[in-house]
Amino acid sequence: MADTPAAGLTPDTGTQGVSGQVYKGAHLDPARIRKPVFKSLIESRNRYGGKKLAAVDADGRELTYDDLVKASFALGHALKAGTEKGEAVGVLLPTGAGAIISFFAISAYGRIPAMLNFTAGERALKAACQACKAKRIVTAHRFIELGELQELEAELKKDHELIYLEDVRENLSLGDKLAAAVGMVMPSLVRARPDPDSPAVYLFTSGTEGDPKGVVLSHANLLANVEQVRDHIKIYPTDLVFNPLPTFHCFGLTGGVLVPLGLGVPAICHPTPLQAKTIVKRIAETKATILFATDTFMNQYARAADPDDLSSLRFAVRNGSRTRHARPCAGASMSRSSRAMASPRRRPCCRSTSRRTTARARSASCCRAVRRVWCRSRGSTMAVSCTFAAPIS
């Protein structure tokens, strides 16, 4: 059990969450930051136990910390052939077990995962690969088929080597399996030891203003974000994080993957944030307590939800656009946390020459949105506005 709020302990500087008191969080220990990301995964396995549930895929497949570490060592050993330490390897996968394992597998042997936005189009993807000099791209046959990305696949094959997870799994060599076996017992003999300030991942802008721009985040950058969450938000061992956001986005990768794995709570993965009806049903089925999404998606989920579908959520963390402003309306019962969610302002949702008409329209429209969110979840959820930054250069 960890010595942090993630393990259910309250630090000396914190409180029990009594009304009127403020939870200050735990002390930020630099030792938790100055290490490679993969070493942090190993330490989480040692801290919470190898049999502890770490992630749940969209098809319901459950992965423990042992499963993640073993698969990362085996896959990483197979992928490192023909690449150098410090070389970028593209990852073209949706949020799920494949993307998580690929990220750690590439990192385990000192290569740098480049998380590619598969919605950006051929030109943007090629520009991103050129920016980070990635020659290989890890993907999956099933993903290409379900996403109907055959044309994109054909174009990428002209300049890059595509490696499919299904093919690698079926053709693991004896050496790959031995590396996984040794790594499970003595990981320090197998894993790479990159400098904490060296690149850990390449992310890219959307490319709406030209070619995508590369964003280089170090190991210390990523782990600092994890520790900032540990320091400011109470997360308990009983929590379940639901993450529908893509791993090519810093919020989906850091908040939806690295934070739960680092704090010992399972990450429930969903491949796309667009399936509102499916997502609210999965939240209800899994009894997820924490949701990561944007304000726009949260409103879509509220509209698609049946009564009590979102009642298990303890709080929601959103990024992107500003949270909708709303005021309580007749018949709407809003908890204190609901009112806090409704307080941030947003630009008027409609235009009118009359200020009074504009204010009424804004209040009515946004109030309906909040009623859908909070009344259907019995007003039990708290929303946290959060931005993941990279404070360490």
MARGU-970627 format. One record per residue (C-alpha): residue in three letters; x, y, z. Coordinates in nm, 4 decimals, decimal comma. Example, Ala and Ser with C-alpha at 12.3 -4.5 7.8 and 13.67 -1.06 7.14 Angstrom:
2
   residuo          X          Y          Z
       ala     1,2300    -0,4500     0,7800
       ser     1,3670    -0,1060     0,7140
END
This chain:
393
   residuo          X          Y          Z
       met     0,0000     0,0000     0,0000
       ala     0,1343     0,3382    -0,0921
       asp     0,2049     0,6134     0,1551
       thr    -0,0068     0,8620    -0,0381
       pro    -0,3736     0,9576    -0,0660
       ala    -0,3992     0,7071    -0,3496
       ala    -0,3684     0,4344    -0,0913
       gly    -0,6477     0,5825     0,1154
       leu    -0,4217     0,7537     0,3662
       thr    -0,4660     1,1141     0,4683
       pro    -0,1383     1,3089     0,4970
       asp    -0,0661     1,5214     0,8004
       thr    -0,1230     1,8375     0,5992
       gly    -0,4638     1,7252     0,4730
       thr    -0,8128     1,6892     0,6110
       gln    -1,0915     1,4357     0,6103
       gly    -1,2889     1,6405     0,3583
       val    -1,5208     1,7873     0,6211
       ser    -1,7372     2,0717     0,4922
       gly    -1,5561     2,4028     0,5201
       gln    -1,2104     2,2475     0,5321
       val    -0,9576     2,2291     0,2515
       tyr    -0,7582     1,9236     0,1535
       lys    -0,3997     2,0372     0,0980
       gly    -0,2561     1,7159    -0,0437
       ala     0,0647     1,5250     0,0167
       his     0,4214     1,6513    -0,0024
       leu     0,5674     1,6341    -0,3535
       asp     0,8694     1,4066    -0,3375
       pro     1,1232     1,4804    -0,6166
       ala     1,2443     1,1203    -0,5937
       arg     0,9157     1,0114    -0,7518
       ile     0,9930     1,2247    -1,0572
       arg     1,3613     1,1657    -1,1261
       lys     1,3275     0,8265    -1,2921
       pro     1,2245     0,6700    -1,6265
       val     0,8535     0,6171    -1,6898
       phe     0,8945     0,2409    -1,7235
       lys     1,0741     0,2216    -1,3891
       ser     0,7734     0,3977    -1,2393
       leu     0,5508     0,1197    -1,3755
       ile     0,7780    -0,1415    -1,2161
       glu     0,7618     0,0417    -0,8844
       ser     0,3831     0,0604    -0,9050
       arg     0,3714    -0,3152    -0,9574
       asn     0,5919    -0,3666    -0,6519
       arg     0,3913    -0,1191    -0,4457
       tyr     0,0383    -0,2360    -0,5286
       gly     0,1064    -0,5989    -0,6192
       gly     0,1525    -0,7805    -0,9485
       lys    -0,1942    -0,9337    -0,9315
       lys    -0,3601    -0,5949    -0,8859
       leu    -0,5965    -0,5007    -1,1703
       ala    -0,4308    -0,2300    -1,3796
       ala    -0,6426    -0,1829    -1,6923
       val    -0,9636    -0,3031    -1,8548
       asp    -0,9885    -0,3063    -2,2342
       ala    -1,2976    -0,2203    -2,4379
       asp    -1,3744    -0,5898    -2,4882
       gly    -1,3653    -0,6509    -2,1139
       arg    -1,0172    -0,8057    -2,1088
       glu    -0,8529    -0,7387    -1,7737
       leu    -0,4807    -0,6751    -1,7349
       thr    -0,2892    -0,6881    -1,4083
       tyr     0,0384    -0,5095    -1,3422
       asp     0,2185    -0,8404    -1,4053
       asp     0,0422    -0,8712    -1,7408
       leu     0,1480    -0,5195    -1,8431
       val     0,5102    -0,5622    -1,7385
       lys     0,5465    -0,9060    -1,8982
       ala     0,3847    -0,7998    -2,2245
       ser     0,5926    -0,4815    -2,2343
       phe     0,9185    -0,6701    -2,1971
       ala     0,8256    -0,9284    -2,4617
       leu     0,6823    -0,6840    -2,7153
       gly     0,9578    -0,4301    -2,6557
       his     1,2281    -0,6909    -2,7144
       ala     1,0656    -0,7831    -3,0447
       leu     1,0231    -0,4201    -3,1520
       lys     1,3735    -0,3034    -3,0687
       ala     1,5341    -0,4997    -3,3539
       gly     1,6472    -0,2603    -3,6237
       thr     1,6133     0,0486    -3,4064
       glu     1,8547     0,2455    -3,1913
       lys     1,8147     0,3752    -2,8379
       gly     1,6593     0,7187    -2,8505
       glu     1,4903     0,6465    -3,1842
       ala     1,1221     0,7288    -3,2277
       val     0,8673     0,4541    -3,2958
       gly     0,5171     0,5571    -3,4016
       val     0,2082     0,4253    -3,2242
       leu    -0,1126     0,4282    -3,4302
       leu    -0,3666     0,2743    -3,1934
       pro    -0,6844     0,3729    -3,0084
       thr    -0,7070     0,3916    -2,6311
       gly    -0,6848     0,0401    -2,4958
       ala    -0,4543    -0,2370    -2,3827
       gly    -0,2658    -0,2367    -2,7136
       ala    -0,1782     0,1308    -2,6902
       ile    -0,0760     0,1080    -2,3231
       ile     0,1430    -0,1984    -2,3762
       ser     0,2995    -0,0483    -2,6897
       phe     0,3821     0,2739    -2,5065
       phe     0,5597     0,0928    -2,2237
       ala     0,7177    -0,1677    -2,4528
       ile     0,8859     0,0975    -2,6640
       ser     0,9931     0,2898    -2,3543
       ala     1,1257    -0,0176    -2,1730
       tyr     1,4160    -0,0526    -2,4152
       gly     1,5051     0,3133    -2,4468
       arg     1,3089     0,3947    -2,7616
       ile     1,0657     0,6869    -2,7715
       pro     0,6955     0,6310    -2,8484
       ala     0,5478     0,8834    -3,0903
       met     0,1716     0,8884    -3,0320
       leu     0,0092     0,9490    -3,3709
       asn    -0,3309     1,1089    -3,4240
       phe    -0,5082     0,8665    -3,6572
       thr    -0,7874     1,1216    -3,7136
       ala    -0,5494     1,3840    -3,8543
       gly    -0,5205     1,2398    -4,2055
       glu    -0,2394     1,1131    -4,4251
       arg    -0,0565     1,4424    -4,4721
       ala    -0,0491     1,5274    -4,1017
       leu     0,0615     1,1770    -4,0031
       lys     0,3470     1,1765    -4,2508
       ala     0,4542     1,5210    -4,1339
       ala     0,4493     1,4033    -3,7717
       cys     0,6607     1,0981    -3,8510
       gln     0,9030     1,3132    -4,0448
       ala     0,9298     1,5589    -3,7550
       cys     1,0347     1,2889    -3,5080
       lys     1,2130     1,0754    -3,7712
       ala     0,9969     0,7707    -3,7018
       lys     1,0477     0,4953    -3,9575
       arg     0,8356     0,2302    -3,7862
       ile     0,4722     0,2495    -3,6816
       val     0,3052     0,0043    -3,4445
       thr    -0,0611    -0,0615    -3,5212
       ala    -0,3085    -0,3522    -3,5397
       his    -0,4957    -0,5282    -3,8199
       arg    -0,8188    -0,5179    -3,6205
       phe    -0,7904    -0,1442    -3,5637
       ile    -0,7287    -0,0780    -3,9339
       glu    -1,0289    -0,2935    -4,0218
       leu    -1,2726    -0,1503    -3,7685
       gly    -1,1612     0,2051    -3,8382
       glu    -1,1759     0,1510    -4,2148
       leu    -0,8279     0,2965    -4,2470
       gln    -0,7115     0,0837    -4,5387
       glu    -0,6350     0,3850    -4,7589
       leu    -0,4327     0,5495    -4,4837
       glu    -0,2554     0,2196    -4,4217
       ala    -0,1581     0,1917    -4,7888
       glu    -0,0198     0,5458    -4,7962
       leu     0,1824     0,5028    -4,4782
       lys     0,3329     0,1788    -4,6081
       lys     0,4981     0,3709    -4,8914
       asp     0,7379     0,5458    -4,6533
       his     0,7191     0,3540    -4,3258
       glu     0,7339     0,0018    -4,1916
       leu     0,4039    -0,0936    -4,0281
       ile     0,4270    -0,3468    -3,7481
       tyr     0,1047    -0,5213    -3,6477
       leu     0,0555    -0,6338    -3,2892
       glu    -0,1214    -0,9542    -3,3966
       asp     0,1776    -1,0564    -3,6101
       val     0,4280    -0,9798    -3,3361
       arg     0,2311    -1,1771    -3,0784
       glu     0,2138    -1,4828    -3,3043
       asn     0,5841    -1,4705    -3,3887
       leu     0,7475    -1,4002    -3,0537
       ser     1,0883    -1,5659    -3,0478
       leu     1,2455    -1,7615    -2,7647
       gly     1,4644    -1,4586    -2,6954
       asp     1,1583    -1,2352    -2,6608
       lys     1,0019    -1,4750    -2,4127
       leu     1,3252    -1,5093    -2,2158
       ala     1,3560    -1,1316    -2,1941
       ala     1,0047    -1,1166    -2,0516
       ala     1,0788    -1,3946    -1,8015
       val     1,3995    -1,2308    -1,6801
       gly     1,2377    -0,8889    -1,6715
       met     0,9601    -1,0125    -1,4465
       val     1,2148    -1,1256    -1,1862
       met     1,5025    -0,8816    -1,2340
       pro     1,3768    -0,5910    -1,4448
       ser     1,6932    -0,3870    -1,3898
       leu     1,8869    -0,6392    -1,6004
       val     1,6632    -0,5882    -1,9020
       arg     1,5165    -0,2386    -1,9037
       ala     1,6947     0,0681    -2,0342
       arg     1,8048     0,3526    -1,8053
       pro     1,7337     0,6784    -1,9874
       asp     1,7999     1,0093    -1,8192
       pro     1,4858     1,1510    -1,6508
       asp     1,5259     1,4673    -1,8577
       ser     1,5527     1,2811    -2,1874
       pro     1,2491     1,2514    -2,4191
       ala     0,9872     1,0018    -2,3033
       val     0,7151     1,0619    -2,5619
       tyr     0,6425     1,2656    -2,8717
       leu     0,2982     1,4223    -2,8979
       phe     0,1747     1,6426    -3,1798
       thr    -0,0561     1,9368    -3,2322
       ser    -0,3679     1,8893    -3,4424
       gly    -0,2182     2,0466    -3,7539
       thr    -0,5054     2,2899    -3,8071
       glu    -0,2548     2,5700    -3,8704
       gly    -0,0221     2,3777    -4,1001
       asp     0,1896     2,0702    -4,0350
       pro     0,1615     1,9217    -3,6838
       lys     0,4161     2,0556    -3,4383
       gly     0,5988     1,8080    -3,2190
       val     0,5790     1,8337    -2,8410
       val     0,8601     1,6576    -2,6563
       leu     0,7844     1,5498    -2,3005
       ser     1,0552     1,4058    -2,0786
       his     1,0181     1,1272    -1,8249
       ala     1,0310     1,3907    -1,5513
       asn     0,7571     1,5910    -1,7252
       leu     0,5154     1,2978    -1,7278
       leu     0,5862     1,1817    -1,3740
       ala     0,5630     1,5382    -1,2425
       asn     0,2067     1,5516    -1,3760
       val     0,1250     1,2237    -1,2010
       glu     0,2639     1,3575    -0,8750
       gln     0,0702     1,6818    -0,9117
       val    -0,2512     1,4792    -0,9254
       arg    -0,1381     1,2729    -0,6267
       asp    -0,0682     1,5964    -0,4434
       his    -0,3980     1,7738    -0,5097
       ile    -0,6732     1,5141    -0,5583
       lys    -0,7870     1,2457    -0,3193
       ile    -0,7858     0,9142    -0,5035
       tyr    -0,8739     0,5963    -0,3152
       pro    -0,7910     0,2282    -0,3807
       thr    -1,1596     0,1668    -0,4505
       asp    -1,1694     0,4198    -0,7357
       leu    -1,2070     0,3202    -1,1001
       val    -1,0946     0,5635    -1,3719
       phe    -1,2934     0,5659    -1,6964
       asn    -1,0887     0,7034    -1,9864
       pro    -1,2437     0,7445    -2,3338
       leu    -0,9860     1,0037    -2,4438
       pro    -0,7169     0,9159    -2,7035
       thr    -0,3623     0,8429    -2,5917
       phe    -0,2256     1,0704    -2,8640
       his    -0,3582     1,3555    -2,6469
       cys    -0,1672     1,4584    -2,3335
       phe    -0,4853     1,4416    -2,1252
       gly    -0,5753     1,0912    -2,2381
       leu    -0,2189     0,9632    -2,1962
       thr    -0,1186     1,1317    -1,8718
       gly    -0,4510     1,1634    -1,6940
       gly    -0,6199     0,8540    -1,8309
       val    -0,3269     0,6102    -1,8295
       leu    -0,0214     0,7194    -1,6308
       val    -0,2135     0,8665    -1,3371
       pro    -0,4244     0,5571    -1,2562
       leu    -0,1315     0,3201    -1,3132
       gly     0,0916     0,5353    -1,0954
       leu    -0,1652     0,5660    -0,8170
       gly    -0,2775     0,2042    -0,8150
       val    -0,6327     0,2364    -0,9467
       pro    -0,7643     0,0509    -1,2551
       ala    -0,7990     0,2361    -1,5835
       ile    -1,1105     0,1407    -1,7805
       cys    -1,0291     0,2154    -2,1439
       his    -1,2664     0,3030    -2,4250
       pro    -1,1372     0,3425    -2,7825
       thr    -1,3312     0,6583    -2,8719
       pro    -1,5076     0,9369    -2,6818
       leu    -1,7745     0,9616    -2,9525
       gln    -1,9850     0,6599    -2,8504
       ala    -2,1945     0,8375    -2,5893
       lys    -2,4595     0,5691    -2,5395
       thr    -2,2039     0,2905    -2,5121
       ile    -1,9871     0,4911    -2,2741
       val    -2,2626     0,5716    -2,0245
       lys    -2,3651     0,2052    -2,0219
       arg    -2,0048     0,0990    -1,9569
       ile    -1,9772     0,3524    -1,6758
       ala    -2,2915     0,2049    -1,5209
       glu    -2,1723    -0,1549    -1,5690
       thr    -1,8201    -0,0993    -1,4371
       lys    -1,9282     0,1360    -1,1560
       ala    -1,6518     0,3775    -1,2533
       thr    -1,5969     0,6532    -0,9985
       ile    -1,3770     0,8971    -1,1970
       leu    -1,4390     1,0159    -1,5522
       phe    -1,1920     1,1908    -1,7839
       ala    -1,3491     1,3820    -2,0730
       thr    -1,4038     1,7257    -2,2228
       asp    -1,6956     1,9524    -2,1406
       thr    -1,8494     1,8858    -2,4841
       phe    -1,8354     1,5086    -2,4418
       met    -1,9669     1,5250    -2,0858
       asn    -2,2777     1,7053    -2,2093
       gln    -2,3230     1,4364    -2,4763
       tyr    -2,2939     1,1639    -2,2133
       ala    -2,5502     1,3392    -1,9946
       arg    -2,7983     1,3547    -2,2807
       ala    -2,7452     0,9859    -2,3621
       ala    -2,7635     0,8649    -2,0012
       asp    -3,0609     0,6993    -1,8394
       pro    -3,1387     0,7741    -1,4745
       asp    -2,8576     0,6484    -1,2478
       asp    -2,6205     0,5620    -1,5356
       leu    -2,3723     0,8163    -1,3993
       ser    -2,4570     0,7781    -1,0310
       ser    -2,1378     0,5846    -0,9525
       leu    -1,9133     0,8775    -1,0515
       arg    -1,7429     1,0421    -0,7549
       phe    -1,5995     1,3237    -0,9655
       ala    -1,5220     1,4083    -1,3263
       val    -1,2094     1,5720    -1,4651
       arg    -1,2530     1,7663    -1,7848
       asn    -1,0300     1,9671    -2,0164
       gly    -1,0692     2,1559    -2,3417
       ser    -1,3482     2,4125    -2,3632
       arg    -1,4672     2,6053    -2,0605
       thr    -1,7272     2,4447    -1,8387
       arg    -2,0817     2,5551    -1,9196
       his    -2,2309     2,8201    -1,6954
       ala    -2,5682     2,7441    -1,5414
       arg    -2,8010     2,8541    -1,2675
       pro    -3,0407     2,6372    -1,0664
       cys    -3,3894     2,6372    -1,2131
       ala    -3,7263     2,5513    -1,0675
       gly    -3,7474     2,1874    -0,9671
       ala    -3,3742     2,1213    -1,0068
       ser    -3,1993     1,9974    -0,6967
       met    -2,8273     2,0711    -0,7138
       ser    -2,5710     1,9667    -0,4578
       arg    -2,2880     2,1908    -0,3410
       ser    -2,0462     2,0178    -0,5777
       ser    -2,2955     2,0589    -0,8619
       arg    -2,3169     2,4320    -0,8003
       ala    -1,9377     2,4493    -0,8017
       met    -1,9385     2,2774    -1,1402
       ala    -2,1894     2,5271    -1,2746
       ser    -2,0033     2,8364    -1,1589
       pro    -1,7355     2,8824    -1,4328
       arg    -1,8619     3,1080    -1,7114
       arg    -1,8700     3,0523    -2,0825
       arg    -1,9421     3,2799    -2,3756
       pro    -2,3142     3,3181    -2,4556
       cys    -2,4502     3,0200    -2,6468
       cys    -2,6654     3,2444    -2,8646
       arg    -2,6610     3,6036    -2,9871
       ser    -2,9235     3,8684    -2,9365
       thr    -2,9375     4,2439    -2,9541
       ser    -3,1054     4,2403    -2,6170
       arg    -2,8805     4,1673    -2,3203
       arg    -3,1793     4,0435    -2,1238
       thr    -3,2791     3,8003    -2,3999
       thr    -2,9190     3,6778    -2,4277
       ala    -2,8925     3,6191    -2,0536
       arg    -3,2241     3,4329    -2,0445
       ala    -3,1286     3,2121    -2,3387
       arg    -2,7895     3,1360    -2,1912
       ser    -2,9314     3,0533    -1,8511
       ala    -3,2104     2,8331    -1,9896
       ser    -2,9892     2,6419    -2,2315
       cys    -2,7059     2,5805    -1,9887
       cys    -2,9409     2,5043    -1,7017
       arg    -3,1001     2,2277    -1,9075
       ala    -2,7528     2,0849    -1,9717
       val    -2,6648     2,0880    -1,6026
       arg    -2,9978     1,9368    -1,5078
       arg    -2,9279     1,6509    -1,7450
       val    -2,5869     1,5967    -1,5873
       trp    -2,6673     1,6332    -1,2243
       cys    -3,0314     1,5316    -1,1868
       arg    -2,9724     1,2066    -1,3718
       ser    -2,6755     1,1312    -1,1490
       arg    -2,8600     1,2482    -0,8361
       gly    -2,6267     1,5444    -0,8090
       ser    -2,3587     1,3149    -0,6701
       thr    -2,0706     1,4016    -0,8987
       met    -1,8075     1,6702    -0,8610
       ala    -1,6334     1,8134    -1,1654
       val    -1,2691     1,9184    -1,1560
       ser    -1,1252     2,1470    -1,4212
       cys    -0,7716     2,0287    -1,4832
       thr    -0,4889     2,1108    -1,7213
       phe    -0,1885     1,8841    -1,7529
       ala     0,1259     2,0875    -1,8036
       ala     0,4958     2,0122    -1,8255
       pro     0,6540     2,2116    -1,5427
       ile     0,9978     2,0586    -1,5732
       ser     1,1964     2,1503    -1,8818
END
